[in-house]
Amino acid sequence: MLGKRRVYVGGPSLLEMLHLELPEALKDFTREANAKAQTVVYLVEESGPAAAFALADMIRPESKPAVERLHAMGVGVVLLTGDSQAVAEAVACELGIEQVFAEVLPENKDQKVGELQRQGKKVAMVGDGVNDAPALVRADVGIAIGSRTDVAIESAGIILIKSNPLDVAKIIGLSRASYRKMVQNLVWATGYNVVALPLAAGVLAPVGILLSPAVGALLMSISTIIVALNAQLLRGTKL
């Protein structure tokens, strides 16, 4: 408030709240800014909208390769933002993102995550602010940018130390590689027990096949070594 005059600053939702229409000059300015993926903030006086300002976040150069890599891995990408629909669609078009939730209020972000989950999708949410905390908790996997707010960090299950979108694809690749190793080791250990234990128990002794305790102990040690070495191969995984 300046003197006795009320002054407001906000985005399109402010205009809706105040039931205001933009003059033609500001409408043209808004269209031009949205075409450039810029967010428009309005200065509103008691007489109506007085000015508009175009704000833009630079798209990180790693973002497009990150989206492409996720697509190559069979992972769908959704843009969830509070920016206007036009800005969100322009950014999504540039990055190759197929689904957009725009003009989402902070308290409604977790609802959008829940909507995706009700469609039967597993959701990994990447966020860095206080407004993202509820959505990070709601998601199947919450991924927080480590250099940002403590609330987001406390709400997430995975913390990215660097603010690099490519790390999202890397952690998915690492988790898949770890799962494959778990399955391989489980198959090996199960196969050993299925074959070696009955032989050691003398199931085939009547036909002359018997596994002595000493040989069984040796094979068990070898099995443990193989499982350990197979797990160490994760170090060579290219992410």
Buried (B, 14 or more C-beta within 10 A) or exposed (E): EEEEEEEBEBBBEBBEEEEBEBEEEBEEBBEEBBEEBBBBBBBBEEEBBBEBEBEEEEEBEBBBBBBBBBBEEEBEBBBBBBBBBBBBBBBBEEBEBEEBBBBBEBEBBBBBBBEBBEEEEEBBBBBBBBBBBBBBBBBEBBBBBBEBBEBBBEBBBBBBEEEBBBBBBBBBBBEEBEEEBEEBBEEBBEEBEEEBEEBBEEEEEEEEEBBEEEEBEEBBEEBEEBBEEEBEEEEEBEE
